[in-house]
Amino acid sequence: MSDKTTAWKQFPLADNERLKEESDYLHGTIAEDLNEQLTGGFNKDNFQLIRFHGMYEQDNRDIRAERQAQKLEPNKNVMLRCRLPGGIISPKQWLGIDEFASKYTSFGSIRLTNRQTFQFHGVLKRDIKFMHQWLHELGLDSIATAGDVNRNVLCTPNPVESRLHQQAYEWAKKISEHLLPRTSAYADIWLDGEKVLSTEQEQPFLKESSDKTEPILGKTYLPRKFKTTVVIPPQNDVDLHANDLSFVAIANKDELIGFNVLIGGGLSMDFTNHNTYPSTAQELGFVYLKDVLSCAEAVVTVQRDWGNRSDRKNAKLRYTLARVGLDEFRAEVERRANIQLEAIRPYEFTERGDRIGWVQGEDKKWHLTLFVESGRLIDTPNRPLKTGMREIAKVHKGDFRLTANQNLVVAGVSTRDKSKIEKIAREYKLIDDSITPLRKQSMACVALPTCPLAMAEAERFLPGFVDQVDALMAKYGMSQESIVLRVTGCPNGCGRAMLAEIGLVGRALGRYNLYIGGNRAGTRIPRLFKENITEAEIIAIIDGWIAAWAKNREVGEGIGDFAIRTGIVEPVTNPAVDFWEVKLKVA
């Protein structure tokens, strides 16, 4: 082990480390705080600790000033994110979450996230414990969907290759279960001590584990959040390069034999700290199925022990790799897991996004992928989407698969039931033939009014912005083409703008940084073109790009590749060195 692995220890620990150390394995005083009626929020450390239980304290920023003028506390509530490995949920469970959202949330909506799960927004303190018990009755929980732990494990929601998808999904579940916290805090606080079956399974642990309560994560858990995915090439529909640990399925015909392991992807950054940057993942090696859990555990424990616990801005796995090097990290993973990683097997990603509409799987079942703009399922006068999903759930005999692109798959529909499902979907505007290819490839984070980190609008900004870009596409005869377009309200990366062909990152109300140069496969970071500009300025710039793209593109060339080939921007080759540089060949 080199000095580089512990270089961060010369600096004081971040306060979050004290918080975790003193939390009694995530119990804190959350149970007592629930009975505190003087505030609608959580006190002291509990504000952070509830994140390990899948919740964030928020308030409605649209009415914050009004409440301050009335000398009232902000309208505090929590957002809960469910744990849903691989995004699969049954119709019965869907009806249960629909009922809770309708009765007990301020917004009445269900929000599909690009972490392949759903969120409740606007749950008041008095209903929080009831919410967890409601989910438990449905066979669901929110363990480890936030905080310094391994979060909801993604899996390609492939509706076509049914056998391979099922195998990959089973591994996503196994990895999720294996890396969960083992503390009883969730059950103690929310379920009055009732066991949560998913955390009680017997699992092998590495020999070096010394903490009996948390054999993998340890008493102070991970240095920072950790994201894992399972993906089936050639469809990069989970954006693997946004994740710390990715398992790329390698199959022999339709039989899964192992995974290529990639580590160190991530998209968050800080405008004021140029030692932060987004980065694509690096190839660690190939692992056979028998060693998957040991490999996953070893990667997590190496990051647990070597990750930076002094500077949370540099605590993610990609910064550990930058400090110690991929080869040294690999050697330590092999030592801890007692495995020898093999060379990466051939694989290729060619596109992203979801197959909107009907497809038939090899099992002869039908699968309907519904486009849900920004993942927000709510009833409006012209689009009663939430009611439509409830009506489908009442009759559907298969399952639902939430996607990492904020869409939803009605999976496993028999030929006999196909027309019935389609009729309901069309009646409630869940199928809309007017949705353009551009809109289908667009995505935004929640941002305002609920996210406390948001600097600018994203979800509420996206529809009107796409209208304007669609008009430009029509103007230049490009309406049948698509652009991977992402908007995020702050540099934290939730909207995955740093893997877009064209990405917008919020700087202030009405102002964004504009990036271009990612690709359709999601394997390249875009380059900053211009910062802190208005919507009108952005549209004017994109107008010129689309005009040039329409006139001079090569066959099948996306606008991101066009921007690199024609020199609109230079590619980001080493994000640690050149991500923050504006390198334009054409002004």
N, C-alpha and C positions, 0 to 999 in steps of 0.2 A: 504494500500500500504506500502511495507516495504522499508527500506533504500537501499536494494539491487537493486531496480528498477532505482534508480538515482545515483548509486555509481560512475558511469563514469563521473559525472558532476564536480568532484573535479579536473579534468584535463582540460587543454585548448582544445577548439574545434579543430577538424581537419580543414585544410584550405578549404576543399570541402564544409564545412558548410557555411563559409563566401561566397564562390563562389555562392552557391545556394541562399543565403539570398540576395545578391546584384544583382541577375540575372534578376530581374523584371519578375518573373515567367517564367524563361527559355528563355526570349528574348535575354538578353545580348546585345552585339553589333554584332551579327552574320550577320544581314542584311547588315550593313555597311562593315563588314569584307569581304563579298563576292565580293565587288568591289575593294579590295586591290590587286593590280597586282604585288607588289614587292615580294610576296611569293605565292607559290602554296598551303600553309597550312593556318591554322587559328591562330590568335594571342591571347596571354594571356588566359583569362578564356574561350574564345570561343573554344579552343582546347578540353576542357572538356565538355562544354555545348552542343556541337553538338551530344554528345552521347545520350542525352535525346531525340534527334530527330532521333535516330536510326543509327548513323554513328560513325565510328572511323577514325581518321586521321592515315594514314599509309604511308610507302614508300617501294619501292622494294629494299630489303636488299641485293639482289644478285648484284646490281650495285651501292650500296652506296659508297663503297671505290673508285670505278672508277670515280664517280661524284665528290667525295671529291678531288681526284687528279687533276681533271679539274677545281677545285674551283667553283663547281656548288652546288646549294642546292640539298639535296636529292630529289628523284623523288616522291614528295608528292602527295597523292591522298586520296580518302576516300573509305572505305568499307561501304556499306549500307545493313542493315538487315531489311527485310520486316516484318510487323505485319500480322500474318496469324493464328488466333486462330484455333486450331485443325488441321492445315496443309492443309485445303481444298482450292483448286484453280480451276478455270474453264479453259477449253481449250483455250477460247478466251483470258483470262488473261495470260495464259502461252505463247501464241504466242506474246503477247505484251512484256513480260519480255525477251523473246528470242531475239526479235528485238532490244531492248535497249542494251542487253548484247553484241550483235554482232556489233553494231554501235558505242557504246559510252563507252565501258570499255576496259582497257588496256589488259586484259587477254582473253576477248571474251567468258568467261565461265559463267555458272550458278552453284553456289555452294549450294547444299542442306545441311542444318545444322542439328545437333541433337537437336536443339530447334524447329524442325518441320516447318521450313520456308526456304527461300532462301536468298542468299547474292549476291550482285554485288561487285566485287573486281576491284579496279583500275579506279575509276571515278575521272576525273580531276575537279578542282575547278570551271572551267568555265561551266561545265555541271551539277553541283549539283542541282541547282534550277530547271533546266529543267527536271532532273531525278524525282524529287518529283512531278512535275506537270504531267509527263508521268504516274507515278504510280496512281496519283489521277484520271486521265482519265480512268484508268483501274478499278477503285473502290478499290484501295489499298493504304496503307500508311505505314510509318515506325515509327509511334508514339510509344514511350515507349518500344522500343526493345533493349535499352541499357540505362545505367545510373541508378540512385538510385530510381527505380520505379518497379512496378510489370511488368515483361516482357511477351513475347509471351506465352500465355497459351496453354499448350500441351493437347492433347486428344488421347486416344487409337484409332488408325486408323482401328478399327475392321471391316473387310470387310464381316464377316460371319453373325453376329447377327445384322442385318441391323436396326431393330427397336430400339434396346437398344443403338447401336452406335449413331443413329440420336439424341436420347434423351440426351446422354452424350455430344455429340458435341454441341448441343444447349446450354447446361450449360457452356461449355468451352467458347462459344462466350459471354454469359451473364456475366460471371465472368470477362472476359477480358474487356468488355465495362464498367462494373461498376467500375473497379479499374484503369481505364485510367486517366492520368492527364486531368484536365478540362481547363487549360490555353489555350488561343488562340494563343500561340506562334508559333505552327506549321503552322497553317493557315496564320498567319500574315507574317511570314518570307518566306514560300515556295509557298503559294497559293495566295498571294496578298490579304489576308483577307477573301478568300472564305471559307465558313463554311465546316467543316469536319463532316458529318452527324453522324459518329460513336461517336463523343464526345458531341453531342448536345441532346442526349436522356434524358428524365426526369428519374431520379433514386432516390430511397429513400436513405437518409443518416442518420447516427446515430445522435441522438439528441445533442451529445457533440461537433459536428463539429462547429468550430468557424471561419474558414477561408472561406469566400464566394467564392473566386476564386478556391481554392483547398480544398474542404470540407473533402476529405479523406486523401490526401497526405500532405497537409499543404505547407506553403511557402518554407520550406527547404526540402520537399519531404522525402524520407526514408533515414535511416542511410547508407544503402548499397543496392545493387541490390537484387531483390526479385523474386523468380521463383515459378510458380504455375502449377499444372497439374491435369487433370481428367483421371482416369484410370479404366479399366474394368477388374477385375480378370477373369481367373487366369493368363492372359498374361501381364507380367510387361514390356510391350514394350515401355514404356516412362521412365523407370528408375526412379520411383517415389522417391527413396531415394536420388536423386540428387537435390531435390526441397524443398523449404521452406514450401510450403503449397500444400498438395495433397488431392484430393477428390476421394475416392475409391468407385466406384459405387456399390450399393446394390440393387438388383432387386428381385421382386417377379415374377417368370417366366420371361417374356420378358418386364416387366413394371418396370421402375426405380422408387424406393420409397424414396431414400435418399442416403447419402454418409457417410462413415467413414472418419473422418478428421484426417490427419496426418500432423505434423509440424516439422520443424527443420532439414530437411535433407540438405546436402551440401557437396561438395567435395574439395573445394579449400584449400590450405595450403601454408605455407611459409617455405622453407628449413631452414632459419635462425631463425625462431620463433616457438618454440615448444609449445607455447600457442595457436597455430592454428592446426587444425586437421580436417579430413573428418568425417562425422557422418551420420548414418542412422536416419530416421525420427522417431518421437515418436507419439503415439496414443493419440489424444486429445478427441475424442468422436464421436458419431453418430449424424447426423443432418438430419431432414426431408427437403424435397425440398423447402418448403415455407420459410425456414430460411437460405438457402444457401448463399444468397448475404449478409445478415446481419452478418453471421458468418465469411465470407471471409473478409468483411470490418473490423470487429472487430479485427481479427487476424492482419491485416495490420496496423490498427491504434494503437494497443498495441505495436507492433514492432516499429512503428513510434515514439511513446512516450518513450518507455523503451529501445530501442536499443542504442548501444554505438556510440556516435557521436564524441568521442575523438580519438579513435583508430580504423581506418578503417579495420585493420586486424582482429579485434574482434567485428565487427559491424553486422555480419549476425545473423539471428534469432536463430541459434543453440547456439550461445554464450550468447544470452539473456536468453535462457532456462537454460543454465548451471549456470547462475548467479542467476536467480530468482526462478527457479524451475518450473516444469510442472504444479503442482497443482495451484500455485499462478497465473500463466499465464492463465490457464483454467478459473479460477474464474473471472478474469478480462474480458476475452472474453465473458463469459456468462453475466456479468453485463452490458457490453457495448451493446451487441446485444439483451439483454432482452430475452435470451433463456436459456433452461436447456439442456445441451448436455446429450444424453443417452449413455449407455455403448456401446462399440464397437461391431458391429455385426460380426458374423463369416465370414472370408474371407481367401483366400490362393492364393499365387502366386507360380506357378510351373516352369515357364520358361520365357525367354525373346526373343528378336529378332523378326523378321518379317517372315511371311509365304511366302517365295519366290516362285513365280510361280502362277498358277491359283487356285483359290478357288471359290466355288459358295455360294452365300449368301442365307439366308432364303427367300429372295425376288425373287429368281431364276436368279438374275443377276450375271454375272461373274466379278471377280476382279483379275487383274494381278499385282502382286508385283514384281517390277524390282529391282535387286541388282545394286546399283551404288557405286562403291568403293570410300570410303571417301566422297561421295556425290558430286564429281566433274563431272559435265556434260560439256564436251568439245570434239571437234572433233580431233581425231588423225588419222593417215593414216590407221590404222587397226580397229579402233573403233570409228566411227562417231556418238557418242552417242547423242550429242546435236541436230544434224540434225534428228536423228531418233525420238527423242521426239517431234520435230517440226512436222514431218510427221504424227505422231500419233495424235497430237493436231488438225491437219487439218481435221481429220475424226472422232475423238472420240465424242460421244454424251453424255457421262457421265461427271464425274469430275476427277481430280487428287487429291490424298492425299499424302502429304509428310509425311514421318515417322520420328520418333525421333531417328532412326538408320541410317539416311542419305539415305534411299531408297525412292522409289516412287511407289504408287499404281495407276494403271489405273483402276478406279472404275466405276461400273455401266455399264458393257458391256453386250449387249444382246447376246443371243445365235447366232443370225444371224450375228453379227459383230465380234464374237470371233476369227474366223480364219483370218479375215482381219487384226485385231490388232496384232495377233501373227506373221503373215507374216512380217509385218513392223518391229516388235521388233527383230525378228531373222535376218532380212536383215541388220539392223544397229547395230547388236551385243549387243542389249539391253537384249536379252536372250542369255546366254552362258552356255551350259550344262556342260562345263568343270570347272565351278566355284565350288570349294570345300566347304564342310560344314564349315571348319575352316575359310575360307575367308569370307563367308557370315556372320560370327559372329564377324568379326574384325572391328575395327573402329579407326580413328585417327582424331585429330583436324587439322586445317589448318597449323599452325606453320609457318616455313620459306617458302617463302621469305617475306611474307607480315605482319605477326603478330609481333608487336614490342616487345612482351613479350617472344617470343620463345627463348629458350636456346638451343634447338636441333631440328632436323628434326622430323616430324611426318607423315603428309600426303605423302610426297615424299619418306619417309623411309619405310612406311608400305608395299607396294606391294612386294618389294624384300625380306623383312623380313618374310612375310607370305610364300613366295616361299620356304625359308629355313625351316620354321617350318612344312610346308606341306611335305617336303622331309623327315623330321623326323617322321611324322605321317605315311607316307608310309613305312618307314623303319621298323616300329614296328607293321604293320598291322592295323593301326588306321585311315586310310584315310576316313572312313565313319563316324568318330566321330568328334565332334566339341569342340572348346575351345572358351570361351568368352575372346577375346584378344583385348586389347586397348592400344593405344600409344598416349601420349600427350606431346607436346613440352616444357611444363613448368608446375609448380605445381598449376596453376590456375584452372585446372580440366575440361577444355572444352572437352577433349576426353573421359571423364568419366572413366579413368583408375582405379580410386579408388572404382569402383564397378565391376571390371573385375575378372575373374578367374586368369588370368595372365595379369599384367599391367606394362607398362613401362612409366616412367616419366622423361623427359629430364633434364639433369644437365648441359651439355655443348655439343658442337658439337661432335657427335659420342659417347656420354656417357649418360647412363640412370641409374636411380634407378629401380630395379627389385622387383616386388611385386607378391605374390601368395596367394591364399586362399579365394578369393571371391567365390560366388556360382552362379549356372545357373539362379536362381530366382532373383538375384540382390538384396539380402537382407543382405549381409555381406561385410564388409570392408576387403580387403586383407591385408596381413602383409608384411612389408619390409623384403626381403631376403638378398639383397646385394646392396650396393649403388655405384654410380659413376663408372659403368663398361662398357666395350666396347661391341659392337654387337657380336663379336666372343665369348667373355666370356658368354654373355647371351645365345647364341645358345648352347654352351657346357653344361651349366646348365640345359636348357630345354631338351636337349637330355637325360640326366639322369632322369629327371622327367617323360618324356613320356615313357621311357623304363620301369621304375618301375610301372607306371600307367597301361601300357599294360599287365604287368605280374601279378599284384596283386590287380587290382581293383575289386570292387563288381559290381554286375549287375546294369547297368545304372548309375554308379557313375561318376560324372564329375571330372575333374582334380583338381578343387578347393576343393571339398569335400574330395577327396583322399589325398590332401596335409595336410588337417587338421586331418583326421582320422589316417594317418600313421606318423604324427609328423614331416613332413617336416618343418612346422611352427605351432606355437600355434595361436589360433584364437584371433582376437582383440575383447576384451570383453567390454572395456570402453575406447573409443578413446581419451577422455580427459586425461586419465591417462597413457594408454599403447600403443597408436598408434606408437609413435616414438621409442619404444623399439624393438630391433631385438631379437626375441625369437625363436630360432631354436633348435629343438630336434635332427635333422639330419643335419650335416654339408654338 
